[in-house]
Amino acid sequence: MAKSLPFIIATMLIGTLTACATQPAISIEESNALTVEVLPTFTQTPTAIPTPTPEPPKVLTVCMGQEPTSLFRFADASSAARGILQAVYDGPMDFSHGNIMPVILESAPTLANGGAALRPIDVETGSVIVDALGNWVSLQDGVSYRPSGCTSTDCVLTYERDQIATMDELVVRFQLLPEILWADGTPLTAHDSVYSFSVARSLYGNTQSVFRSTKSYAALDERTVEWVSIPGYQGEYATFFFSPLPKHQLSLFTPEELFTSEISARTPLGWGPYTIKEWTAGDHITLDRNPNYFRSAEGLPAFDHLVFRFVPDTKTAVDALLVGECDYLDQSSLDLSQIQRLQEAQSDNQIYFEVQQQATFEQIILGINTLNDERVDFFSTKEIRQAITMCIDRKKIVDELLLGGSKVPQGYLFPGHVLFNKELQEYEFDPQRALELLALMGWVDYDQDTSTPLASIGVSNIPDFTPFEFNYLIPDDPERKVGAEIVKESLAQCGIHVDVQTLPWDQFLAPGPDGSVFGRTFDAAQFAWEESRIPPCYLYLSEEIPGPYPEYAKGWGGGNLTGYSNANFDQACRIGLSSLPDVVDYASAHQQAQAIYNDDLPVIPLYWHLDFVAMRPDMCGQQLFDLSNIETYNYGKGCLE
């Protein structure tokens, strides 16, 4: 991970003055008599050396709009908790658009650098394996599997009962940097990572794929952790290192007790640049410089104390920054309402303000396959979904809502992601082309009145003269109300009428079967999916469709709210997710999945969300936009040295 060079302040040693005095002069007379002549003595009073005034402690104050509920690593996934824990832990890895940057590891393991390897193992009937499509199954007659040495779909075999097959298990070794200490001076070892794994597995069982994929997770020595997969697993692995927890401090607690224990939830021990001193609920958390930080020799961190202050609203946060009560405002303390004010303050050189397009995209999800039998099936064909996309002036949403600071997405992957497909079709705002496509699909302006919606003539599964009008659900917040009105106005130009309905967040996110969105009884709805390091094609897999169990494998916990199902997309996505990142199939399958998605449009991507931070104008450091490199932050004279 690239870091900025630290500054080192050299101190000068001041020499002391010494007093000088003459000694008596001794002469020998001819008479051999000894006479002593006393001469005047001269003395010099030493110049007083002023005691240097110690510099006051240097403090960095970060203001947040949210207070975490806990700092136990497995308890709170909020941005506030993640930001504070960056100061406590530093890593163990940082991520950026699919790239991995190790922090306390020597490298990210790969097949090429020898950190990962495939090892042959014999399996037989009843063995738990990962099949050729990435499913966790019991090896039975007819199951497709990848034999040893097979890393693509071209060499898949079908298992015959009672035979012994040879498959591969994936072996990955993570090597810690030497001489990393916990803040209390105890060496951090591979055993701390193994302890963290055992805590997480006890808490979450096999609900997460990493645990279902794991055969063993063990410490080979003080610095080496080895993860071994069950036979047949070929997928993501470089991130399967578990962030260490201090075994010497926490092992007397049960995993459940760690959620409420003071030392794990309020003052967790870390190895990062700072260590927590106090948490005053509702006001602030204070941290002190960690003298055992493994980068201390570089002069890091620059501050004696770090304060995370919790502010009630974005206006208060900006006020505090302008009067010097905050040095840095993180993303949780800002929203779109303050952008103009921040821009004006920056133009007056009062602050530094930075905006970045984030890999979280706002979308309109369409009820393609609904559980509401009374709903009209408007969106079942991709041509209709393409026409609707061309009817919406998405650039106007970006310009008016986000001040032109974002872009219209072409799919679910951010353009900066290493796997982004650059050949995707762009659906420009083109109402005339959209109307032509709608007419071809049987939606026409039969009464020649543009104030009334289009009507169906010969549309499959829809009675003739059905008006093209539907309900559009949005969460109750100002940003989405603005965007939804532009969507409504745009679609009206294409003869499609929309009834915007606002729901409080708790109702909007209510689980199925009662909630309209997660219960799949809606027409259309708008919300955002957060950034995922792994391409989130899995959100649109057929098996992710929520519904009553056992008809729907995930029950009401699936993420494919549209009900979209395409066998070709499923296959491409599964191949991508079940291929080693080092092989050709991995990238090609993910790009193919994006192309199918881009053609089918199960959802309409609206815009990439913006995140922004603001800070005093003399701040410097590595990657100022988030807190992942907070150990490098500085301000004032420290930025000039």
N, C-alpha and C positions, 0 to 999 in steps of 0.2 A: 504494500500500500504506500503510495507516495505521500510524503509528509513534508511540511515546510521546515526549513532549517531553524533550530532554536537560536536564541541569543544568549550570550554568556557575558556577565558583567564582571570585569576584572577590578580588583581593589589594590590600591597602592599601599605599600608599607612605608611609614614615615620614620625616618631616622631620628634618634634623640641627640640632643646637644650635651657635650660633656664640659664640666668646669675646668679651668686651667689655673694652676698656682705655681709660683717660682719656689725653688728649694734654696736653703741657705748656702752662700758661697764660702768655701773653705780654703785658707791660704797658709803656707808654712813659712815662718820667718827664719832669718839666718841664725837666730838664737835658739832655733828649734822649739820656740814657744808656739803653742797652738792658739791662734786667736780665731774667734768666730765673729764674723761681721753679719749682723742681722740687717737684711735689706727689706725694703717695703714689699708687702704681699698684695698682689692684685687678684681680685675675685670677679667672676662674671656670673650674674644671676641668670639662670636658664629661662628661655622664653617659654611662656605657658602655651601648651598645645591645646587648642579647643577640642573638646570631645565631640565627635561627629554626631549629628542628630539622626537617629535611626529613621529610615523611611517607614511610613505607615504601611500596614499590611495592604496588599493589592487584592482587590475584590472584583469579581465579575458577577453581575446580577442579570440573570436570565428570567424574563417574565413569561409566564404561561397562562393560558386561558382555562386550563383544566388541571385539577389536582388528582393524582393517581389514588386509587383505592388501596393499593398495595405495591410494594417493590419486590415481592417474591417473584422470581422470574417466571413461574408458571401460573401466576394468579391474575395479572393485569396486562392486557395486550394493547392498551391505549397508547397514543403517540406521546402523551406526557410521561407515562411510565418508561417507555422505550428511550426517550430523550434523557431522562435522569440516569437510567441504567447505563447509558453510554459513558457517563462520567465515572461510574462505579466499576464497570467491567472492561470497557474498551475492546470491542469485538465479541466473540473470538474471530468473526469474519465480518467484513463489510461487503455490501452488494450494490451494484449499479447496473440496471438494465440487462440482467442476465450474467454479468461478469462477477467473479468472486475475487475478493482481495483479502488474503489471510492476514490476521493481525497478530495472534499469538501462536500461529502455526508456521512452520518453516516454508510450507507451500501448500497449494490446493492439490490434492492427489489426483492424478490422471493415469490412464494406461500408458501414456507416452513417457511420463517421468518415473514410472515404476511404483508410484504410490498406490495404484490399484492393479489388480490382476484377476484373471479368471482361472479357477482351479477345478479340475475334473472331480466328480463325485458320483458314485453309483447310487441309483434310486430304484425303488421297486413299488409294486402296487400298494396304495395307501399312503405313500409319502406325500407330505405337504410340499407343493412346488408352486412356482409361478409359470402359467402356461404361456404359449406363444403370443397370446393377446394381452398378457399382463394381468390375468386373473389369478387370484390365490385359490388353488383347488387341491383336492385329493387326487393323486395320480391313479386314474382308472382307465379301463379299456376305452379307446376312442379319443382320449385327450391329446390335443396337439401340443408339442413341446419342442424346445430348441435343444438338440443334442450338443455335447461338448464341442466347442470350436465354432458353433453357429451363432452369429450375431446379426442375422438379417431374417427376412421372411422367406428367402429363397431356399433355405435348408431345413425347414420345419418338418418334423416327422410326426406320425400318429402312433400313440402308444398301444401296444397289445398286452392284454392282461397276463400277469405272471412272468413277464420278461424283466430282465434287469437292464435298465437304461443308464447311460452315462450322460450326465448333464454338467453344467458349470455352476459353481457358486462364486459370487463376487467377493473378493477379499480386498479391503481398503485399509490402509494404515495412515494415521494422522500423527505427525511428529511435532510435539510442542517445542517452542523456542527454549533454550537453556536459561536457567536461573530466574525464572519468573516467580515472584513471591506474592502471597496474599498480603493485604495491607497490614496484618498483624505480624508479618515477618516469617510466617510458615511457608515452606516451599509449596508451590502449586504443582501437582503431579497428574499423571494420567489417571490415577485412581480417583481423583476428584471429578473427572469427566464421566468415569464409569458409575460413580455414585449418583451424579446428575441423571444419567440414563435410567438407573434403577428407580429413582424417585419419580421421574416422568412416566415410566412404564407402569408403576404402581398406581399412579393417579389416573392415567388415561387408557390403560389396557391396550387392546388392539384397535382402538378407534382411529388411529393415525397409521398411514401406510408404512411409515418407517418402522414401526413395531411389528406389523404383519410381515414385513420383509426381512426381519432380523433373525438370524440363527444364533449369533453371539455378539457381544460387545464387551471387550476385555482389555485390560492393561497388560502389555507385554513387558514393559519395564517402566521406569519413572516418567519417561517422556513419550512413550509410544502407546497409542490406542489402536486396537484392531477391531474393525467391524466386518462381520461375515454375514452374507445374505443366505436366505434359503435357496435351494437349487432353482435355477431358471430366472432369477431376478436380473433384469437388465434395464436399468433406468437411472434416475438421478442418484448420485451417491456422495458427491464432494461436500455437500452440506450436512451430512449425517453425523458430524462431530457434535457432541452435546456440550454446550457451554458449561464449564465446571461449576460445581457448588462446593463450598468448603466442608469436606467430609469431617475434618477434625473438629469442626464447630457444631455441625447440624446433625450428625449421625445418631445422636441420642433421641432425636425427635422422630415421630412417625411422619410419613409424607403428608398426611392430612393436617397434622399440627403445624406444619411449615406455613400454611395459609394464614395462621393467626399469631404465630410466635413473634415476639418483638424483634428478635435478632435476624429473622428471615424476612419478615414483612415490612418492618419499619427501618431497620438499620443493617441491611445486608452487607456482608463482608465481600469485597471485591479485590481485584488486582489492578484496577484502572488508575487514572491520574488523581482521583479524589476519593475521599472516604467520608461517609455520612457522619455528621456531628450531632445534629438534632433535626427533628421534624415537628414544627408547630402547626398543628392541624388548622386548615383554613387560611393559612397565611404564607408559610414558606418552609423550605428545607435548606439547611446550611450544610455545606461540605467543606472539609479542609484538604489541603494538599497531602497526597499520599507520599511519604518519604521513601516508601519501598517500591514506587512505581518503576517498572522495568525500563522506562525511557528517561528517568531522572537525569542521567548523565548528559542528555541533550538539552538540559535546561527546561524540561517540560514537567508539569504545566507551568505557565507563567504566573498564575495567580495563587496567592496564599489561601484564599477562600472563594468558594463558589456558592452563590445563593440562587435557588429557584423560588421565585416569588409568584404567587397565584393571584391573578387579577380577575375581577368579576366580569368585565366586558371589554370589547375591542377599543372603545373610545378611551376608557380608563388606561388601557395599556399604552396607547399612543400618547396620551397626556403624560404618563410616567416617563416615557422615552424622551420626550421633548424637554422635560425639566431635569433629566439626569437621574431619575430614580431607577430606571432600567437601562442597562447597556445593550440588551439584545431582546427582541421580541420574537418568540418562536411561532411556528405556523398555527398552533392552537389558540394563540391570543389575537389573531387577525382574521378579518373577513373582508368581503368585497366592499362593504360600506365605507371602509377607510382608505381605499386605494387612492382616490383623488387627493385626500388630505396628505397622505404619505408622499405622493408625487410632488406636491407643492413644497413640502418640507425638504425633500431631497434637492429640489431646484434651488433652494436657499442654503444648501450645504449644511442643514441642521442634522440630517440623518443620512444613512445609506439604506436604500430600499431595493430589494431584489425580488424579481418575479421569475418563477420557473414553471414550465408546463410539466405536469406530473403524469405518470402512467396509470392514472385512475380515470376511467372514462364514464361519462354520463351517457345513458342509453334510454331508448324507448323499447321496452319489451312488449312484444305482441302476443296476444292469446291465439297461438297457432292451433294448438290442440287443447281445448278447454274441457273442464269438468262441469261446466254450466250448460245443460241441455237446451236452455231457452235462449242462449246467445247465438247471434248470427255469425256464421263462419266466414268472416271477411278476409282473413289473412292466411288462408291455407296454401295459396300458390305464391311462388317466389316472385312472379311478375308483378303481382299486386304490391308485394313488399318493396320491390324495386321502384315502382311508380310512386308509392308513398314517400320513399326516401328522396326522390327527385323533386317532390312537391314541397319539401320542407327547406326553408332558407336557413340552413345551419350556420352559414357564415354570418348572417345577421345576428344570430344568437351569440356567436363568439364576439362580434364587434360591439354589440350593445351591452351584453351581460358581462363580458370579460375584457372589455376595452381593447379588443383585437389582440390580446396577449396569448391566445391559444390557437389551436388548429382543429379542423374537422377530422376525426379519425377515419381510417379506412378499414379498421378491424379491431380485434381485441388486443393486439400487440402494439406497444409504443414504437414509433419509427426508429428510436435509438436502440431498440433491443437487438441483440446479436442474431436473433432468429427471424427478424421481421422480413416478410415477403415484399420486395420492392416492386413487384409486378401487379399488385392489386389494382382493380378498377376503381376509379374515383367517380362517385355519383354526384355530379354537379347539380345545383339548383336549376331545374329546367321544367317549369310547369307545363309548357306546351308539349314537350316530349312525354311527360308523365300522363297528360290527358289522352294522348294518342294511344299509349300503352293500356290505360284504363279502358278505353273504348274497345280495343281489341279483346279485352277480357270480359266485355259485356256490361261495363259500367258507362252509362250514357246520360247526356242531358236531354232526356226525352221531352221535357216541357219547355225547352229553350229559355229557362229562367235561371240565371247564374246565382240568384239568391237562394235557390233551393238545392238540396244535395243531388248528386248523381243517383240514378236508380239502376237496378239490375235488370238486364234483359238476356235471358238464356244463360245465366251464370249457374254453374253446377252447384247443387245442394242449397241454392238460395232462391226463394220464390221471386217471380218477376215483380218489378216495381218496388222492390225493397230499397228504401233510401240508404245511402252510404253515410251513416252517422253512428258514432260510438262514444262510449265513456272513456275518459282519460284521467287516470288516477295519479296524483302527485303527493309527496309529503308536504306538510305544512311548514314551508320555509320560504323566505322572500326570493331567494335565487331561483328556485324552481318555478315559482309563480310567474316570474318574468319570462323564463324560457318557455313555459307552457303556453303563454299567450302568443308568443311568436309562432310556435308550432300551430296553434289554432288558426291564426291569421293566414299562415302559409297554406295550410290544407284547404281553407275556405276558397282559395284561388283555384283549386282543383276540384271544387264541388264536393268536398268531403267535410262534413260538419262534425265538430268535436265538442263534447260537453266536459269541460275541465272540472274535476272533483278533487277537493283537497281533504286529506285525512291527517290527523295527528300521527306522529311517528309510531307510537305504540300500536295504533290500529293498522297503519300501513305495513308494519313488519310483523303483524300478528301471525303466528304459525297456522298451517293448515290443520284441519279442514275449514276452520272458521274464518281465517283471514282471507280477504279477496285475492291478494297478490300471491302469497305462498300457498293458498288453497286452490289456485288456478281457476278462478271464476271471473277474472277481469277481462276487459276488452284490450286495453293498453295501459301501461304504467311507466313511470319514469323514475329512475334512481341510478346509482353508480355502483360499479364493482371496483373494489380497491386493487391496487397494484399486486401482481403476483410474480415472483421471480421465475417460476415455471410457467410456460405458456398456458393460459387458462382455458384451453379447448375443452377440458373436462367439464366445464360448466354447461356445455351444450350436448353432452353425450346422452344417448337414449336412456341409459340406466340411471341418469341423474334426474329424470322427470319425477317430481314429487306426486304422491297420491297414496291411496290406502294400501297398506301392506296386506297380503303378499303380492297383490297384482303389480305393485311398484316396489322394486327391490329396496330402495332407499326410504320407503315410507314417505312421511312428510318432510324428511330432511334433505331431499335432493335439491340441487341448485338450478336445474334446467326448468325455469318457471314458465317458459313459453310452450313447453310440450313438443318442441322441435325434435324431429327424428330423421336422420339421413344415414343409411348404412355405410356409404362411402366416407362421409365425414367421421363416423364412429371409428372406422377402420384406420384412417389416417391418424386420427388423434391418438388412438390406442397404441399404434406402432410408434409414434413419437414419444409417448409417455413410457413405453416399455422398451425403449432402445437406449443403449449406452450413449451418453453425450459425445463420446469419442468416435462413433461410427457414422457412416454416410447416411444411413436410414434416419437417424435422429433429426437432422436438419431438414432433409427432403420431406419427411413425413409431416413435420410441423408446418412447412411452407405449403404443402398440399392441403392440409386442414384449413389453413388461412384462406386459400383460394376458394375452397368449397363454401366456407362461411361467407366470404365476400360476395359470392354469387347468390347464395340462398338468403342472406340477410335475415336470420331468425330474430335479430334485434336491429334497431336503427341507431348506430353510434352518433351521438350529438356533438360532444366536444370533450377534449382532454381537460381535466380539472387543473386549476392553477393553485399553486402554493406560493406563499411569499413570506419573507422575513424582513424585519427592519432592525437597524442597529445604529449605534453612534457612528459618526462619519469616519472616525479614525481606527475602526476595527480592522484586524487582519488575521489571517490564518488559512488553513487548508480547508477547502469546501465549507464556506461560511453558510451555505444554504441550509444545512441540517446540523445536528449535534453529533454526528458520528466521529468528527475529528475535533471535539471540543478541547482536547489536550493541547492543540496547536493555537488556540485563540489568544489574541493579545490586543492591546490598544495603546494609543499614545506613543511615548518614546520607545516602547518595546517593539513597535512596528518599524522603527527606523534603524534599529541596530542589526 
